[in-house]
Each structure stands twice: as structure tokens, then as C-alpha cells.
Amino acid sequence: MKKIAFSIWQLKPVKWLRQIRGFKLVYTPLIAIVLFTVVMGVIMGTLQLQEKSQQEAALFRELSFAKQRIQLRFANNTDILQSIGRDYVSAGDSAKLKENVIIQAENLLQTNHEIAQIVWLNEADQRLWRIPPSNIKTEWFNKENNALLIKQALNKTLELSTATNRPAFSQFITIEVPSDEVVSKEIRNVFWQVVPQISGSEIKGVVAVLYKTQGLLEMIPGELKGQYRFTLMTDDDKVLAISSDKNTPKRAFSNQTSLDIGVLSPNLSLRIDTYPPATNLTFRMLIGVVLGLSAFVIWSLWSVLKQMQVRQEAEANLRAETNFRSAMENSTPVGIRAHDMNRAITYVNPAFCEMTGWSAEELIGMGPPFAFWPEGQKSELTEKMNAALKLALNQDKKIGIEGSILHRNGSIIQTRTFISPLINEKGKQTGWVTSLIDISEPKKIREELAASQERFVTVLEGLDAAVSVVSNETGELLFANRFYRERFGNSAKGHFDLANSDINQNAMQALNEDFVDTVTDGIPPSSLYQDNESEEIQLLDEDTGTLRWYEVRRRFVPWVDGHLAQLLIATDITIRIEADDLARQQEERMQFTSRLTTMGEMASSLAHELNQPLAAISNYCMGVAKRLQGHIDPLMQKDILPALEKASDQAHRAGTIIQRIKGFVKRSEPQRKSCDISEIINDAVGLVEIEANRHRLNIATEIADNLPMIDVDPVLILQVLVNLLKNSLDSLREVYPLSSRWSAPPVRISADLDTSTFPAMLRIQVTDAGAGIAQSVIERMFEPFFSTKNDGMGMGLNICRSVIESHQGRLFAKNLMDAEQTKLAGCTFTILLPLETPGSITNS
């Protein structure tokens, strides 16, 4: 029984081996097929994903191309519109030049189908011309509802462009067009672009362009629109334009990007959809299975070949990388050497050999202190190297150390050395790599610059003028010399006081941006170095409490950090100003004394010569009046006697005026008394009205109600008003000839209270509609002996001002402009008199 059992246990392994062999024979093909199917499925899926990825990449490229086409077209259009605007502004009044500009605009409209209209607006936002005037498309823009929407959008865009001084875009405008209209799809959605024309700081005009959103898609090439569908949308996915009405299948690929067509443009998105052909995945899989079964026999060989190709490619890449690194090391002027962990040299490049004059064979294996170090610096350089090796392990930032190299020919080279640890592919450090840069020439230049800087600072410190530099962005004081520090301290306050606070942050920021753009374009900013005209500024010296005068010059300069800064030079001219003031005061005193002497003599002579005939005239008139009083003729009592009495009064008034002027020239005080200004004005109008009527002119009086009584010399004030009224009548006579004086506006004299000053003052104004006063005449018309009349002495207005100033008042003139602000339309003389009598009167 034991033998039988043993034989049975011996037969079991043989049976198991046969079963295993049969299993292999039966299931090996099945396993191979399953593995093959799995592999082919993975390959097909990978191919499908790769195809999808390629299609998406191609879709993205085409979308980017279309976006670039649209952005480039808008950039070109903006440049052309700016050129058209500049040409139209520079054309001035030349009709031919303006016609050429309009022809340019018409050519732009014809070559760019996305443009519906081009409009030119002047600086007052008035439309001067529009292209095209009218056609089948633009007539829909003139419909009542559409025109209102388009005009509102244009006004908002003009406000935005004026506020920013940049081209701006409007929001999208949907106009009402019947769906069956031929052009409805093309012009349904539009928007404005406004390009301002700026001269200096003023806008001289605006070129406005009305774009069609459907026309934007015409910028895309036709072959792309045949393969893809392009759609323009807003942020809320509202469709503005579409290249085709054909629907895309659900399996279509799509992509979307934002169109940035300008700095102030509305948000606009461009979407692309593709029309992929129907894919028969089952057929492709069957083809793949057949091809896979056919290729299964050579699969092993293909794998081996593939591995060999990969290996060859890796070897080729390794050789290329090695050659590239060798070329870089051999061509770089930076010396490179490698050290092992014992700091012995293991590699040097040709640049390092040229620096030392030693060959690579002589240098490799050499350890510190090296033979190419100067004898007197070997211990110092050894310590620097040891310290740098320790820092290189603990710091990510590479810090260079300065040193020297002794060439074999005996010359010394100044170098800066950077050290980094050498790590192998296993992450283990095997040594060190050092790079050396020759800094002999830069170091020499720095030393020369430092010496030059020291000399320059010494000169600035010795100047008897304040020199300061302030940052344009932060307002920080960047530099100040000794004179500035002694007068204004170490803050920027003195700079701003001297600059008269003439630093505007927004304007300076724009100037800084222009400076950066100019430097980027390679254009030297020469305009920044031009000095401003010198200014004279008066400041309070806080130390002494006195006022000092400074002559200030300012300009903008690029600072060492590349940003703009303001340079200011202020020279103390207090002594010069005081000397000039003293000389001017002395000259004025001499002129005043001479004038008063002359006028006093004239007044005395006139008073002596005229008083007797005036007294005789008055006596004769009064005598004739008394003789006529005995007559009982009513007509004589009504007409002749009042006239004689008035003539006697006027003769008496003339004598009084002469006496007052004589007393005034002798520096006597005005004979003040409480007066009603309306009575003085009416008397002045009555004296001048006869002459006005003789020349067919009128005088209009406007006196405010409830004016207070004032203390003045009525005779002198009356003479001032008479003089001003006569001057106004003379101005009207020059402008209006005798035949057309019926249409001349009257000379207006008004009286009211001026509450803009404190305390309030009585204001009298004499206004005419004549030719005005030239600026050169306004500056001198109150000077003595200056006159524009052939028979004038030049003393009228001078005496008038002296009379008003003797009453502690003011007399000045101001020209009036016409409605278009283009030419003079008259002049107004204004008298301001205090309502209360001052405690002490200073005579002129």
C-alpha cells in the first residue's frame, strides 16, 4: 500500500505540469488577443485625444489670427483717423486742403467696409461734415428713434474722450431695422469711436467713426469663415454679429476670446465654432484592429527599433548639449574654473587661461593659495575664498567677492568672483564652480566718476544759490546744496515754496509716462532740458522774519533711477530788488513833483485868467434876468429867464470847478459832504446829454434803489463822471458813422452796491459799445501826458484816477468781447467808492 501511494504522489506533479502546459496552449492566444485589444483601444483613445487636441490647437491659432486681424485693423484705422484729424486742423481756412482731407476720409470709408460713417466735429462739438452724406444704409440712421440713440451714444463718447484726452469707444447701439430689409443684418448693431485732435492742452476737433459690428467679421479672411463660424458677443452673451446662420453640430469645437480694440473700448468677445465632419468611430476601430493584427507580427521588431531610435536621439541630444556647453564656455569672456571638495582645480575654460596666462594643464590640480594670486594678497584672498565657500552653501543669492589676478606677464587684473556648489545628478555635492569677471576698466571708471562727483558736489556746495532736486512721483527731496540747507532746511517744503507750488501730480505723471515712452522709442528727450523762464518769488525768512526775493529757474531732468525729477536753482536777489524799488520810488517822486508843479502853475494861471470872465458872464446873465423880470410876457418868463439863470449857474459852477482842481493839485483835501449819488449822476448826464443829442447818441441811466448817502466832493466826482461819459461818446462816434447812429446802443451809466468785497463799496460803471481799448493803451492810459487823441493833453484820466484815489476808491477799465469771443465790443470803466469815510485820508 505504501508503494502504491508513493507512486500516486509521484504522478501528481506530472499531471499538474501537463495541465499548466495545456492552459498555456489554450489561453495564451486569448490573453494575447485581450492584451492586443486593450493596447489597440488605448492607442485608438490616445489618437482620438491627440486629434481632438490638435483640432483645439488649430482652432485656437485661427481664433488668435482672427483677433490679431481685427486689432490690427482698428490700430491702423485709429492712426489714419488721427492723421486725417491733424491734416484737417492744420489746413486752417484752406478749402483745398480740407477737400483733400475729406477725400482721404472717403477712401478710408470705401476700403473699410466695417465703417458706416465718418463725422468731423469742431471744438464746440458742432458737426461740420459727414461721409457719406446719404445712402441706403445711412438713411436708417436718420430715423427719429435711431438718430436719438446714435446721438446720445456719440455725446457720451465725446465726454469720455474729452475727460481722458484719448480715443474712446461707445457702447453698442441696436437700431430699429425691419427684418425683411436687405441691409438689416449688416447695420443692426453699431458703435462709435471718437479720436480727439489735441493741440497743446486744447482739443481742436474730433473725428467720430460709426462702426458696424457685422463689418468687423469682414476683416477675417474668407477661407477661415468657410471653415469656421465666427460670432461677436458682449459680456452678457448677446450676439452682435455672426458670420453664418448655419447651425453647428453638438460635437463641434468652439473657443472664445476677448477683443481689446482700444484703451477705452467696450467689452467685446469673439467666438469661433468649427464644422467637423461626421466621424465613423466603429469603422475606424475595425480598420485599426485589422491594421493592428497585421502589424502584430512585427510589433517586437518595431519595439526594438523604437528603443534604438530613442537611444540614438538621446545620444544626439547629449552630443548637441555637450557641444553647446563647450561653445558657450569657450566663447564667454567670463573665466570659469571648477574645484573638488579639497578645493583643487579640476577644470578651467579658455577665458580663465587668458586671464592668468597659464595653460589648462598647468592649472588643473593646483590648490590654494594659487600661483596666479599676487604675493602680497594670497593670505587675504585665501580667507575671502573660505568665507565665500561657506556662504555659498547657506545663501540662494550669489554674492560676488572682489579680488586680483596676477598675469604671467606681471599685470594685475581686478576681478569679481562668484561661487556656487557643484551638485551631481544624485543631488550630492562634488565640488565648487567659480566664475570670474574682469572689472578693471569698470572699477577705474567708477573711481573717476566718484572723483568727478566729489568735484561737482564741491562746486554746488560753494554756490551762493539754492540748488535742489525733488522727485516727481513722491515729492521727496533728492538733493540739496549747502545754501538750500541753510535757508530752507532738509525738507522739500522750501523747494515747493520756491516753485510756487507748481507741481501737479497728474500732469507730472503724464509727463513721466511720455518720458518713459520717448526713451523706449529711442528719441532723446531734449525738450526736458530746456529751462523755464526765470521767475521772481518773494518768501518769508523764518529765521529773521523778513521777506526775501529769489530769482528761480526750474526744469525737469531724468534722475539716476530713470524717473523724472524737478531741478530748481534759486538766487537771492533781495538787495537788487530793494535797490530797484528805491530807484523807482525816487523817479516817481521826481515825476510827481514835476507834474504837480506844472499842473499847479497851469491851474493858477487858468484860475486867474478864467475867473474874471466867468464872473462877468454870471453878472451879465443875472443883470439881464433882473431887467427882464419887469416884463410880464409869460413866454419870456417861461423860456428865457430859466435859461439865463442856468447859464449863470453854469458859469458859477465852472469857476468852482477851476478852484477845486487848483486846490486838488495843491494837495488839499477834497471838500467832502454827504451826497446822493443819483443826483450827481443825473447832473453829469444833464451836462453831457446836450452834446450826445447833437451827435445823435443816447445815454441810459440805471441806478439801484435805496442806495446809501456817501461822503464825497460832489464837484470832483461830477467832473470824473462827465469825463468818462464824454470818452464813451467819443468811442461810439468812431465806430458808428453819422448815417448809422440811429442803431448805436446808448452809453450806459449805472450805480449799485458791490458786495463781492468786504466791506461793500459803491460801484459806478460807464459802459459803451465802441471799439474797446487796445491792450497796450490800457497799460498806459492812466499815465500823465499819455493820450490817443490828437488834441488831448493826456491829463483827463490821470486826474480822474487821482480824484477817485483821493476818495480812497479805485478806477479801472475792462474791455468787453462779442458773443463769439473773437473781437472787442466795447469797454467798461468802473469806479469803486467806500461807503464810510476813512479815519485818515491819504492824498494822491
ZIGIHU-V280258 format. One record per residue. N is the residue number from 1. SS is DSSP state (h for helix, s for strand, l for the rest). PSI is psi in whole degrees, -180 to 180 (* if undefined). D_FIRST is the distance of its C-alpha to the first C-alpha in whole Angstrom. Layout:
n-><N:N>
ss-><SS:SS>
psi-><PSI:PSI>
d_first-><D_FIRST:D_FIRST>
This chain:
n-><1:2:3:4:5:6:7:8:9:10:11:12:13:14:15:16:17:18:19:20:21:22:23:24:25:26:27:28:29:30:31:32:33:34:35:36:37:38:39:40:41:42:43:44:45:46:47:48:49:50:51:52:53:54:55:56:57:58:59:60:61:62:63:64:65:66:67:68:69:70:71:72:73:74:75:76:77:78:79:80:81:82:83:84:85:86:87:88:89:90:91:92:93:94:95:96:97:98:99:100:101:102:103:104:105:106:107:108:109:110:111:112:113:114:115:116:117:118:119:120:121:122:123:124:125:126:127:128:129:130:131:132:133:134:135:136:137:138:139:140:141:142:143:144:145:146:147:148:149:150:151:152:153:154:155:156:157:158:159:160:161:162:163:164:165:166:167:168:169:170:171:172:173:174:175:176:177:178:179:180:181:182:183:184:185:186:187:188:189:190:191:192:193:194:195:196:197:198:199:200:201:202:203:204:205:206:207:208:209:210:211:212:213:214:215:216:217:218:219:220:221:222:223:224:225:226:227:228:229:230:231:232:233:234:235:236:237:238:239:240:241:242:243:244:245:246:247:248:249:250:251:252:253:254:255:256:257:258:259:260:261:262:263:264:265:266:267:268:269:270:271:272:273:274:275:276:277:278:279:280:281:282:283:284:285:286:287:288:289:290:291:292:293:294:295:296:297:298:299:300:301:302:303:304:305:306:307:308:309:310:311:312:313:314:315:316:317:318:319:320:321:322:323:324:325:326:327:328:329:330:331:332:333:334:335:336:337:338:339:340:341:342:343:344:345:346:347:348:349:350:351:352:353:354:355:356:357:358:359:360:361:362:363:364:365:366:367:368:369:370:371:372:373:374:375:376:377:378:379:380:381:382:383:384:385:386:387:388:389:390:391:392:393:394:395:396:397:398:399:400:401:402:403:404:405:406:407:408:409:410:411:412:413:414:415:416:417:418:419:420:421:422:423:424:425:426:427:428:429:430:431:432:433:434:435:436:437:438:439:440:441:442:443:444:445:446:447:448:449:450:451:452:453:454:455:456:457:458:459:460:461:462:463:464:465:466:467:468:469:470:471:472:473:474:475:476:477:478:479:480:481:482:483:484:485:486:487:488:489:490:491:492:493:494:495:496:497:498:499:500:501:502:503:504:505:506:507:508:509:510:511:512:513:514:515:516:517:518:519:520:521:522:523:524:525:526:527:528:529:530:531:532:533:534:535:536:537:538:539:540:541:542:543:544:545:546:547:548:549:550:551:552:553:554:555:556:557:558:559:560:561:562:563:564:565:566:567:568:569:570:571:572:573:574:575:576:577:578:579:580:581:582:583:584:585:586:587:588:589:590:591:592:593:594:595:596:597:598:599:600:601:602:603:604:605:606:607:608:609:610:611:612:613:614:615:616:617:618:619:620:621:622:623:624:625:626:627:628:629:630:631:632:633:634:635:636:637:638:639:640:641:642:643:644:645:646:647:648:649:650:651:652:653:654:655:656:657:658:659:660:661:662:663:664:665:666:667:668:669:670:671:672:673:674:675:676:677:678:679:680:681:682:683:684:685:686:687:688:689:690:691:692:693:694:695:696:697:698:699:700:701:702:703:704:705:706:707:708:709:710:711:712:713:714:715:716:717:718:719:720:721:722:723:724:725:726:727:728:729:730:731:732:733:734:735:736:737:738:739:740:741:742:743:744:745:746:747:748:749:750:751:752:753:754:755:756:757:758:759:760:761:762:763:764:765:766:767:768:769:770:771:772:773:774:775:776:777:778:779:780:781:782:783:784:785:786:787:788:789:790:791:792:793:794:795:796:797:798:799:800:801:802:803:804:805:806:807:808:809:810:811:812:813:814:815:816:817:818:819:820:821:822:823:824:825:826:827:828:829:830:831:832:833:834:835:836:837:838:839:840:841:842:843:844>
ss-><l:h:h:h:h:h:h:h:h:h:h:h:h:h:h:h:h:h:h:h:h:h:h:h:h:h:h:h:h:h:h:h:h:h:h:h:h:h:h:h:h:h:h:h:h:h:h:h:h:h:h:h:h:h:h:h:h:h:h:h:h:h:h:h:h:h:h:h:h:h:h:h:h:h:h:h:h:h:h:h:h:h:h:h:h:h:h:h:h:h:h:l:l:l:h:h:h:h:h:h:h:h:h:h:h:h:h:h:h:h:h:l:l:l:s:s:s:s:s:s:s:s:l:l:l:l:s:s:s:s:s:l:l:l:l:l:l:h:h:h:h:h:l:h:h:h:h:h:h:h:h:h:h:h:h:h:h:h:h:h:h:h:h:h:l:l:l:s:s:l:l:l:s:s:l:l:l:l:l:l:l:l:l:h:h:h:h:l:s:s:s:s:s:s:s:s:s:s:s:l:l:s:s:s:s:s:s:s:s:s:s:s:h:h:h:h:h:h:h:l:l:h:h:h:h:h:h:s:s:s:s:s:s:l:l:l:l:l:s:s:s:s:l:l:l:l:l:l:l:l:l:l:l:s:s:s:s:s:s:l:l:l:l:s:l:l:l:s:s:s:s:s:s:s:l:l:l:l:l:l:h:h:h:h:h:h:h:h:h:h:h:h:h:h:h:l:l:l:h:h:h:h:h:h:h:h:h:h:h:h:h:h:h:h:h:h:h:h:h:h:h:h:h:h:h:h:h:h:h:h:h:l:l:l:s:s:s:s:s:s:l:l:l:l:s:s:s:s:l:h:h:h:h:h:h:h:l:l:l:h:h:h:h:l:l:l:l:l:l:l:l:l:l:l:h:h:h:h:h:h:h:h:h:h:h:h:h:h:h:h:h:h:h:h:l:l:l:l:l:l:s:s:s:s:s:s:l:l:l:l:l:s:s:s:s:s:s:s:s:s:s:s:s:l:l:l:l:l:s:s:s:s:s:s:s:s:s:s:l:h:h:h:h:h:h:h:h:h:h:h:h:h:h:h:h:h:h:h:h:h:h:h:l:l:s:s:s:s:s:s:s:l:l:l:l:l:s:s:s:s:l:h:h:h:h:h:h:h:l:l:l:l:h:h:h:h:h:h:l:l:l:l:l:l:h:h:h:h:h:h:h:h:h:h:h:h:h:h:h:h:l:l:l:l:l:h:h:h:h:l:l:l:l:l:s:s:s:s:s:s:s:l:l:l:l:s:s:s:s:s:s:s:s:s:s:s:s:s:l:l:l:l:l:s:s:s:s:s:s:s:s:s:l:h:h:h:h:h:h:h:h:h:h:h:h:h:h:h:h:h:h:h:h:h:h:h:h:h:h:h:h:h:h:h:h:h:h:h:h:h:h:h:h:h:h:h:h:h:h:h:h:h:h:h:h:h:h:h:l:l:l:l:l:h:h:h:h:h:h:h:h:h:h:h:h:h:h:h:h:h:h:h:h:h:h:h:h:h:h:h:h:h:h:h:h:l:l:l:l:l:l:l:s:s:s:l:h:h:h:h:h:h:h:h:h:h:h:h:h:h:h:h:h:h:l:l:l:l:s:s:s:s:s:l:l:l:l:l:l:s:s:s:l:h:h:h:h:h:h:h:h:h:h:h:h:h:h:h:h:h:h:h:h:h:h:l:l:h:h:h:h:h:h:l:l:l:s:s:s:s:s:s:s:s:l:l:l:l:l:l:s:s:s:s:s:s:s:s:l:l:l:l:l:l:h:h:h:h:l:l:l:l:l:l:l:l:l:l:l:l:l:l:l:l:l:h:h:h:h:h:h:h:h:h:h:h:l:l:l:s:s:s:s:s:s:s:s:l:l:l:l:l:l:s:s:s:s:s:s:s:s:s:s:s:l:l:l:l:l:l:l:l:l:l>
psi-><-36:-39:-41:-45:-39:-42:-34:-43:-26:-29:-24:-46:-36:-41:-42:-37:-39:-40:-40:-42:-40:-38:-41:-42:-35:-47:-12:-48:-39:-43:-40:-40:-43:-47:-42:-43:-43:-44:-44:-38:-43:-42:-44:-42:-40:-42:-41:-44:-39:-41:-43:-42:-40:-41:-41:-38:-43:-38:-41:-40:-44:-37:-43:-39:-45:-40:-42:-39:-44:-46:-41:-40:-43:-39:-44:-43:-41:-43:-43:-41:-39:-39:-41:-43:-42:-43:-40:-39:-44:-17:-26:-125:8:113:-35:-43:-40:-37:-38:-38:-41:-36:-39:-43:-39:-40:-41:-41:-39:-34:-9:100:-14:-12:127:-39:153:127:138:126:136:-174:-18:16:32:132:121:-39:158:140:129:158:-46:140:-170:-24:-46:-16:-26:-26:-20:-3:153:-51:-42:-43:-38:-45:-45:-40:-41:-43:-39:-41:-42:-39:-37:-40:-43:-43:-39:-37:-32:-12:37:161:140:157:150:172:167:139:123:115:161:114:132:143:-25:1:147:-39:12:-44:-34:-35:14:-39:126:167:158:149:130:126:106:151:110:130:112:-117:11:146:117:-12:171:134:118:133:132:114:148:128:-34:-31:-22:-33:-17:-14:-19:136:149:-34:-30:-41:-22:-29:-26:158:125:139:133:127:158:-178:-33:25:28:128:123:-35:150:140:-24:143:-2:132:147:147:167:-28:10:148:148:158:161:142:160:136:115:90:-2:172:-41:47:153:160:124:134:145:125:143:135:143:161:78:144:155:130:123:87:-37:-43:-41:-39:-41:-43:-42:-39:-45:-47:-36:-43:-36:-33:-3:-32:-37:12:-43:-46:-40:-37:-42:-45:-40:-44:-38:-40:-41:-42:-43:-40:-41:-42:-41:-42:-39:-42:-42:-42:-41:-45:-40:-45:-38:-41:-41:-45:-35:-26:-20:141:-3:128:132:134:150:146:151:-173:-20:7:15:146:129:-16:143:147:168:-33:-37:-37:-38:-35:-39:-25:6:153:164:-37:-35:-32:-37:131:-11:138:166:149:135:156:-21:8:142:147:-43:-6:6:-45:-40:-44:-32:-43:-40:-40:-43:-43:-38:-36:-36:-41:-30:-28:-25:-9:137:-34:129:123:125:147:139:144:-169:150:133:113:157:-26:1:-7:149:133:124:131:160:126:134:134:136:147:147:113:134:-173:-16:3:16:139:131:-5:-152:151:129:143:135:135:132:113:24:-50:-48:-36:-39:-41:-42:-40:-40:-40:-38:-41:-42:-41:-40:-41:-42:-44:-36:-41:-45:-39:-27:-6:145:43:148:123:125:152:129:138:136:-30:-45:-13:16:141:114:-32:145:134:-178:-47:-42:-45:-37:-35:-39:0:-161:20:167:1:-43:-36:-46:-37:-42:-34:1:35:33:53:107:120:-42:-45:-41:-35:-42:-40:-37:-39:-41:-38:-43:-43:-39:-44:-38:-39:-5:16:124:127:65:-27:-21:-26:3:129:144:162:143:146:149:117:137:124:156:124:110:-26:-45:-15:16:158:132:147:140:139:117:134:138:151:164:134:149:127:176:-22:5:-5:164:147:159:122:134:132:120:125:133:115:27:-44:-42:-43:-43:-40:-42:-42:-42:-43:-40:-40:-41:-42:-40:-39:-41:-45:-43:-43:-44:-41:-45:-38:-46:-48:-34:-44:-43:-44:-41:-44:-46:-42:-41:-41:-33:-22:-43:-49:-34:-39:-39:-43:-44:-43:-43:-44:-44:-37:-44:-39:-40:-38:-37:-16:-21:-18:147:10:118:-37:-40:-40:-32:-39:-49:-45:-46:-37:-42:-39:-41:-42:-40:-42:-43:-37:-41:-40:-40:-42:-41:-41:-44:-42:-40:-42:-40:-44:-35:-44:-31:14:34:158:149:146:85:148:159:124:154:116:-28:-35:-41:-43:-43:-39:-41:-42:-40:-35:-34:-21:-30:-46:-36:-45:-35:-32:16:39:161:158:128:135:133:103:126:154:154:40:139:160:145:155:104:169:106:-32:-46:-43:-39:-43:-37:-47:-40:-43:-45:-40:-40:-40:-41:-41:-40:-38:-41:-39:-32:-32:-42:117:168:-34:-23:16:-10:-25:0:134:152:158:128:132:127:157:130:-173:133:103:2:-15:161:122:168:152:157:127:125:128:135:115:134:165:39:-153:2:-175:130:152:-39:-30:-39:-38:-21:-1:-18:2:149:141:18:125:147:-2:145:-36:15:149:-14:21:-12:-61:-32:-43:-39:-48:-41:-41:-47:-42:-30:-21:15:32:-169:146:124:165:151:132:151:142:158:-179:-31:1:38:-26:165:143:32:-174:150:124:129:131:127:121:137:145:-27:142:126:157:-37:139:128:114:147:*>
d_first-><0:4:5:5:6:9:10:11:12:14:16:17:20:21:21:23:26:26:27:29:31:32:33:35:37:37:39:40:44:44:44:46:48:48:49:52:53:53:55:57:58:59:61:63:63:65:67:68:69:71:73:74:74:77:78:79:80:83:84:85:86:89:89:90:93:94:95:96:99:100:101:102:105:106:106:108:110:111:112:114:116:117:118:120:121:123:125:126:127:129:130:133:136:135:135:133:131:129:129:127:125:125:124:121:120:120:118:115:115:115:112:110:109:108:111:113:116:118:121:123:124:127:127:128:125:127:126:128:126:123:121:121:124:122:120:118:115:117:119:117:117:120:120:121:117:116:119:118:115:115:118:117:114:116:118:115:114:117:117:114:115:118:116:114:116:113:112:110:109:109:107:106:108:107:110:111:111:110:107:109:111:110:110:108:105:106:109:107:106:108:109:111:111:114:115:118:121:121:124:125:124:125:123:126:124:121:119:117:114:113:109:107:104:103:105:102:100:102:101:98:97:97:94:92:93:92:89:89:91:93:94:96:96:97:95:95:93:96:96:100:99:96:96:95:94:91:88:85:82:79:77:80:80:83:85:88:90:93:97:99:102:104:105:106:104:103:99:98:94:93:90:88:86:84:84:80:79:77:73:71:67:65:67:66:63:62:64:62:59:60:61:58:56:58:58:55:54:57:56:54:57:59:58:58:61:62:61:63:66:65:65:68:70:69:70:73:74:73:76:78:78:78:81:83:82:84:87:88:87:90:92:93:95:93:92:88:87:83:82:79:78:80:83:83:84:82:83:87:88:91:94:93:94:97:98:97:98:95:92:89:88:90:89:85:84:87:87:90:93:93:95:97:98:102:102:104:101:98:97:98:96:93:93:94:90:88:90:89:85:85:86:84:81:82:85:84:88:89:92:94:95:98:99:100:99:101:101:102:105:106:106:105:103:102:99:97:93:90:87:83:80:78:74:71:69:67:69:70:74:74:78:81:83:87:90:93:96:100:102:105:107:106:107:110:111:110:112:115:115:115:118:119:118:120:123:123:122:125:127:126:127:130:131:134:132:129:126:123:120:118:114:115:111:111:115:114:117:115:118:122:124:126:129:127:125:129:130:127:124:121:120:120:123:126:124:124:128:129:127:129:125:125:121:119:116:115:117:116:112:113:115:112:110:113:113:109:109:112:110:107:109:111:114:116:117:121:122:121:123:126:128:129:133:134:135:137:135:137:135:135:135:133:134:138:138:140:139:139:139:136:136:132:130:127:124:120:118:115:113:111:108:109:110:114:116:120:122:125:129:131:135:137:140:142:145:145:145:148:150:150:150:153:155:154:156:159:159:159:162:164:163:164:167:168:168:169:172:173:172:174:177:176:176:179:181:180:181:184:185:184:184:188:188:185:188:190:188:187:191:192:190:191:194:194:192:195:197:195:195:198:198:197:195:191:190:191:190:186:185:188:188:184:184:186:185:181:183:184:181:179:182:181:178:178:180:177:174:176:177:173:172:174:173:170:170:172:169:170:168:167:170:167:168:165:165:164:162:162:166:166:163:166:169:167:166:170:171:169:169:172:171:168:169:172:169:167:164:163:162:159:159:156:157:154:155:156:156:157:161:160:163:164:167:168:170:167:164:167:167:164:163:166:165:161:162:165:162:160:162:163:159:159:163:161:158:160:163:166:165:162:162:162:158:158:156:158:158:156:157:155:155:152:150:147:145:142:144:144:147:148:151:153:152:155:154:156:154:155:153:155:153:152:152:151:148:151:154:152:151:155:157:157:159:162:164:162:162:161:165:167:170:168:168:165:166:165:161:161:164:162:159:161:163:159:158:161:160:156:155:153:154:152:151:148:148:147:144:144:141:139:140:141:145:147:149:151:151:152:154:152:154:153:155:154:155:156:159:157:159:160:161:160:162:161>
